[in-house]
């Protein structure tokens, strides 16, 4: 096959993440050669890599209408489906590709990625193993197996895949990032940071390495290290078991609180301390990420890892905490009840401030934003009128926010078991 110089230039630009420049080159080329099918395919791929998904789909579907039997076009359309979270459509295409050529690695890898993104880790492992049966040295498949094994807590299997990858390609940035995550799991934070830095030096846009470095920087704080392992544990739970954990912990706290009221002496102190620790753990699970993101935003390296969404929630959470601290200080200085009320309300407001942009879909973010604004408005009215009905509405709205947010996140992030 003849390779036009433009193809080589564009593919080089795409490998280095220069998608805008690649698109310009292709537009110039296609102005002179509008019927160049490979250039049109590269343009669709460049649109996809630059997250211009509407343009990518239009270009790919145009090519597909002309030649619907090309596997690379079906694969690209499946990738676009995946980027748009149309998992069922992507899976249909992946299974069609497997049916067309059961001895090709790519569709098994595609299906494994789909299942992984759906949190169906067991099915993802089955499909990635099928890919490795065909090509035992496939680096993408081995790296994906590391991610799946790590998520499932199968650290020995993950380490075995990493060892194979290091023999095949010791400077692969994704492999280095996966090794960094393994070191982080072992509590070797300095080593993990060095590995993430190596990966980013090779490929600055590597998202796994960027995520890993953020986690490692935050894990310098011992309390976050505990939370990091708690997150990994929760990610392995089904939706049902996630609710059992939440509701069970809440009921346990109520029972322990009741026992504390009925007891006295040292036992009462111990039980009350336990209730406070449980409540604090719940509260920290909501706000620890935005608070540490606020710390990272002051770090010359950390601030480069945060996106605009994370920075915004960090600032709002920090502002809410600062107002709460000043309010409590005002109360202790002058004994003004409104200051005490304001302190507790703004402590509560840290929860919506630090979480409302967590859902991936804009409509869900808007719903959480509206509930957060209701909490803020009724909270301010409660401060002005020293409690009353406005305080009750604020507390109920805050409880409603937590329930709705939990429902949303459990639905989105809980582990699935369908094949």
C-alpha positions in Angstrom: 0.0 0.0 0.0 1.3 3.4 -1.0 1.7 5.8 1.9 1.2 9.4 1.0 3.6 11.7 2.9 0.5 13.4 4.4 -0.5 10.1 6.0 2.9 9.7 7.7 2.9 13.4 8.9 -0.6 13.1 10.3 0.0 9.8 12.1 3.1 11.3 13.6 1.2 14.3 14.8 -1.6 12.2 16.3 1.0 10.0 18.2 2.3 13.2 19.8 -1.1 14.5 20.7 -1.1 17.4 18.1 -4.6 16.7 16.9 -5.4 20.3 15.8 -2.4 20.5 13.6 -3.2 17.0 12.1 -6.8 18.2 11.4 -5.5 21.3 9.5 -3.1 19.1 7.5 -5.9 16.8 6.5 -8.3 19.6 5.6 -5.6 21.0 3.3 -5.0 17.6 1.7 -8.7 16.8 1.3 -9.3 20.2 -0.4 -7.1 18.8 -3.2 -8.0 15.1 -2.9 -11.7 15.0 -1.7 -12.1 11.3 -2.6 -9.1 10.1 -0.6 -10.9 7.6 1.7 -7.9 6.9 4.0 -7.4 10.7 4.6 -11.1 11.0 5.4 -10.7 8.1 7.9 -7.7 9.8 9.5 -9.7 13.0 9.8 -12.5 11.1 11.6 -9.9 9.5 13.9 -8.3 12.9 14.5 -11.7 14.4 15.4 -12.2 11.5 17.8 -8.8 12.0 19.5 -9.5 15.7 19.9 -12.9 14.9 21.6 -14.8 16.5 18.7 -17.2 13.6 18.8 -20.0 15.0 16.7 -17.6 15.8 13.9 -16.0 12.3 14.3 -19.3 10.5 14.1 -20.4 12.5 11.1 -17.1 11.8 9.3 -17.1 8.1 10.2 -20.8 7.5 9.4 -20.2 9.1 6.0 -17.5 6.7 5.2 -19.5 3.8 6.6 -22.4 4.6 4.4 -20.1 4.3 1.4 -18.4 1.1 2.6 -20.2 -0.7 5.5 -18.0 -3.7 5.6 -14.7 -2.1 6.7 -13.9 -3.4 10.3 -11.7 -0.3 11.1 -14.8 2.0 10.5 -17.0 -0.2 12.8 -14.2 -0.1 15.4 -14.0 3.7 15.2 -17.8 4.1 15.5 -17.6 1.8 18.6 -14.9 4.0 20.1 -17.1 7.0 19.5 -20.0 5.2 21.2 -17.7 4.4 24.1 -16.7 8.0 24.4 -20.3 9.1 24.5 -21.1 6.4 27.1 -23.3 4.5 24.6 -22.1 1.2 26.0 -24.8 -1.1 24.5 -24.2 0.3 21.0 -20.4 -0.1 21.4 -20.9 -3.7 22.7 -23.1 -4.6 19.7 -20.4 -3.4 17.3 -17.6 -5.2 19.3 -19.5 -8.5 19.2 -20.2 -8.1 15.5 -16.4 -7.7 14.9 -15.7 -10.8 17.0 -18.3 -12.7 15.0 -16.6 -11.5 11.8 -13.1 -12.4 12.8 -12.8 -14.4 16.0 -9.0 -14.6 15.7 -8.4 -10.8 15.9 -7.3 -9.2 19.2 -8.8 -5.7 18.8 -12.5 -6.6 19.2 -11.9 -8.6 22.4 -9.9 -5.7 23.8 -12.7 -3.3 22.8 -15.2 -5.5 24.6 -13.0 -5.8 27.6 -12.7 -2.1 27.9 -16.5 -1.7 27.5 -17.1 -4.1 30.4 -14.4 -2.4 32.5 -16.0 1.0 32.0 -19.4 -0.6 33.0 -17.7 -1.8 36.2 -18.3 -5.4 35.1 -14.8 -6.4 36.0 -15.3 -10.2 35.9 -16.5 -10.1 32.3 -13.8 -7.7 31.4 -11.2 -10.1 32.7 -12.7 -13.0 30.6 -12.5 -10.9 27.4 -9.0 -9.6 28.0 -7.8 -13.1 28.7 -9.3 -14.1 25.3 -7.3 -11.3 23.7 -4.1 -12.6 25.4 -4.8 -16.2 24.2 -4.5 -14.8 20.6 -1.5 -12.5 21.4 0.2 -13.2 24.7 2.5 -10.3 24.3 -0.1 -7.6 23.4 0.9 -4.7 25.6 -2.5 -3.0 25.6 -4.1 -6.2 26.7 -1.5 -6.8 29.5 -1.9 -3.3 30.8 -5.7 -3.6 30.8 -5.4 -6.9 32.7 -3.2 -5.1 35.3 -6.0 -2.5 35.8 -8.7 -5.1 36.1 -6.7 -7.3 38.4 -5.7 -4.3 40.6 -9.4 -3.2 40.8 -10.4 -6.7 41.9 -7.7 -6.8 44.5 -5.8 -9.6 42.7 -2.4 -7.9 43.2 -0.3 -11.0 42.5 -1.9 -11.4 39.1 -1.5 -7.7 38.4 2.2 -7.9 39.3 2.7 -10.9 37.1 1.3 -9.0 34.1 3.5 -6.0 35.0 6.6 -8.2 35.0 5.8 -9.4 31.6 5.2 -5.9 30.3 8.5 -4.6 31.8 10.3 -7.4 29.8 8.6 -6.4 26.6 8.8 -2.7 26.9 10.4 -1.2 30.1 9.7 2.4 29.0 6.0 2.0 28.2 4.3 4.9 30.0 1.1 3.0 30.8 3.2 0.1 32.3 5.2 2.5 34.4 1.9 4.1 35.6 0.5 0.7 36.5 3.6 -0.2 38.4 3.3 3.1 40.2 -0.2 2.2 41.3 1.1 -1.2 42.6 3.7 0.6 44.6 1.0 3.0 45.9 -1.1 0.0 47.0 1.9 -1.2 49.0 2.3 2.2 50.6 5.5 3.0 48.8 4.5 6.6 48.0 8.0 7.9 47.0 8.6 5.1 44.6 5.1 5.5 43.1 5.7 9.2 42.6 9.0 8.5 40.8 7.3 6.0 38.5 4.4 8.4 37.7 7.0 11.1 36.9 8.8 8.8 34.6 5.6 7.9 32.8 4.6 11.6 32.4 8.1 12.5 31.1 7.6 9.9 28.3 3.9 10.8 27.7 2.7 14.0 29.4 -0.9 13.3 28.4 -1.1 9.8 30.0 -4.3 9.9 32.1 -3.5 6.9 34.2 -0.1 8.4 35.3 -1.8 11.8 36.0 -4.5 10.1 38.1 -1.9 8.0 39.9 0.3 11.0 40.7 -2.7 12.9 42.2 -3.5 9.9 44.3 0.1 9.5 45.5 0.4 13.2 46.3 -2.7 13.1 48.4 -1.6 9.8 50.0 1.2 11.7 51.7 -1.5 12.5 54.2 -2.0 9.3 56.4 -5.8 9.9 56.6 -6.1 9.9 52.8 -4.2 6.7 52.6 -7.0 5.1 54.6 -9.6 6.7 52.5 -7.8 5.5 49.3 -8.0 1.9 50.4 -11.6 2.4 51.5 -12.5 3.7 48.0 -10.9 0.6 46.4 -12.9 -1.7 48.7 -16.2 0.1 47.9 -15.5 -0.1 44.1 -15.7 -3.9 44.3 -19.2 -3.8 45.8 -22.4 -4.3 43.9 -25.1 -1.6 44.2 -27.0 -3.7 46.7 -24.0 -4.3 48.9 -23.1 -0.6 48.7 -26.5 0.3 50.1 -26.1 -2.4 52.8 -22.8 -0.8 53.8 -24.3 2.7 54.0 -27.5 1.9 55.7 -25.8 -0.7 58.0 -23.2 1.8 59.2 -25.9 4.4 59.8 -28.0 2.0 61.8 -25.0 0.8 63.8 -24.2 4.4 64.7 -27.8 4.8 65.9 -27.6 1.6 68.0 -24.3 2.6 69.5 -25.6 6.1 70.3 -28.6 4.5 72.1 -26.3 2.3 74.1 -24.2 5.3 75.0 -27.3 7.1 76.4 -28.3 4.1 78.5 -24.8 3.6 79.9 -22.5 5.6 82.1 -19.0 6.1 83.2 -16.1 5.0 80.9 -18.3 2.9 78.7 -20.4 5.9 77.8 -17.3 7.9 76.9 -16.0 5.0 74.8 -19.4 4.6 73.0 -19.8 8.3 72.4 -16.3 8.6 71.0 -17.1 5.7 68.7 -20.2 7.5 67.4 -18.3 10.7 66.8 -15.5 8.8 64.9 -18.2 7.1 62.7 -19.8 10.5 62.0 -16.5 12.1 61.3 -15.6 9.2 58.9 -18.9 9.7 57.0 -18.2 13.5 56.8 -14.6 13.1 55.6 -15.7 10.6 52.9 -17.6 13.6 51.4 -15.0 16.3 51.7 -11.6 14.8 51.9 -11.0 14.8 48.2 -11.9 18.5 47.6 -10.0 19.6 50.7 -6.8 17.8 49.5 -7.4 19.1 46.0 -7.3 22.5 47.6 -3.9 21.7 49.0 -2.7 20.3 45.7 -3.8 23.5 43.9 -1.1 25.3 45.9 1.5 22.8 44.8 3.4 23.7 41.7 3.1 20.1 40.4 -0.3 19.3 41.9 -2.1 22.3 40.3 -1.2 21.0 36.8 -3.0 17.7 37.5 -6.3 19.2 38.6 -9.0 20.0 36.0 -11.2 23.0 36.2 -14.1 21.0 37.8 -11.8 19.8 40.6 -10.4 23.3 41.2 -13.9 24.8 41.4 -15.1 22.3 44.0 -11.9 22.6 46.0 -12.3 26.4 46.1 -16.0 26.3 47.1 -15.3 23.7 49.8 -12.4 25.7 51.1 -14.5 28.9 51.2 -17.3 27.1 53.1 -14.8 25.7 55.6 -13.3 29.1 56.1 -16.7 30.7 56.8 -17.5 27.9 59.2 -14.2 28.4 61.1 -14.7 32.2 61.3 -18.3 31.7 62.5 -17.2 29.3 65.3 -14.5 31.8 66.2 -17.0 34.6 66.4 -19.3 32.5 68.6 -16.5 31.7 71.1 -15.5 35.4 71.2 -18.9 37.0 71.6 -21.3 34.1 72.2 -23.7 35.2 69.4 -26.0 32.3 68.6 -26.2 33.2 64.9 -22.5 32.6 64.6 -22.8 29.1 66.0 -25.7 28.4 63.6 -23.7 29.7 60.7 -20.7 27.5 61.6 -22.7 24.3 61.5 -24.6 25.3 58.3 -21.4 26.1 56.4 -19.8 22.8 57.7 -22.8 21.1 56.1 -22.5 23.1 52.9 -19.0 21.7 52.4 -20.7 18.4 51.3 -22.6 19.8 48.2 -19.7 22.3 47.5 -17.2 19.4 47.2 -19.4 16.9 45.3 -21.9 18.6 43.0 -19.7 18.4 39.8 -18.7 14.7 40.4 -21.3 13.2 38.1 -20.1 13.0 34.6 -23.4 14.1 33.0 -24.3 17.8 32.9 -28.0 17.3 33.7 -27.1 15.5 37.0 -24.6 18.2 37.9 -27.4 20.8 37.4 -29.8 18.9 39.7 -27.2 18.7 42.4 -26.3 22.4 41.9 -30.0 23.4 42.4 -30.3 21.3 45.6 -27.1 22.9 46.8 -28.5 26.4 46.2 -31.7 25.5 48.1 -29.5 24.4 51.1 -27.5 27.7 50.9 -30.6 29.9 50.6 -32.6 28.2 53.4 -29.4 28.0 55.5 -28.9 31.8 55.2 -32.6 32.3 56.1 -32.1 30.0 59.1 -29.2 32.1 60.3 -31.2 35.4 59.9 -34.2 34.0 61.7 -32.1 32.0 64.2 -33.4 28.5 63.1 -37.0 27.6 63.0 -38.6 26.1 60.0 -35.8 27.3 57.7 -33.3 25.2 59.7 -35.5 22.1 59.4 -35.8 22.6 55.7 -32.0 23.1 55.4 -31.3 19.8 57.3 -33.9 17.9 55.3 -32.5 19.3 52.1 -28.9 18.3 53.1 -30.1 14.8 53.9 -32.0 14.6 50.6 -28.9 15.8 48.8 -26.8 13.0 50.4 -29.4 10.4 49.6 -29.8 11.5 45.9 -26.0 11.8 45.5 -25.4 8.4 46.9 -28.1 6.9 44.6 -26.5 8.6 41.6 -23.0 7.5 42.4 -23.9 4.0 43.4 -25.8 3.6 40.1 -22.9 5.0 38.1 -19.9 3.4 39.9 -21.0 0.2 41.6 -19.7 -3.1 40.4 -21.8 -5.0 37.9 -21.9 -8.8 37.4 -23.8 -9.3 34.2 -21.9 -11.2 31.5 
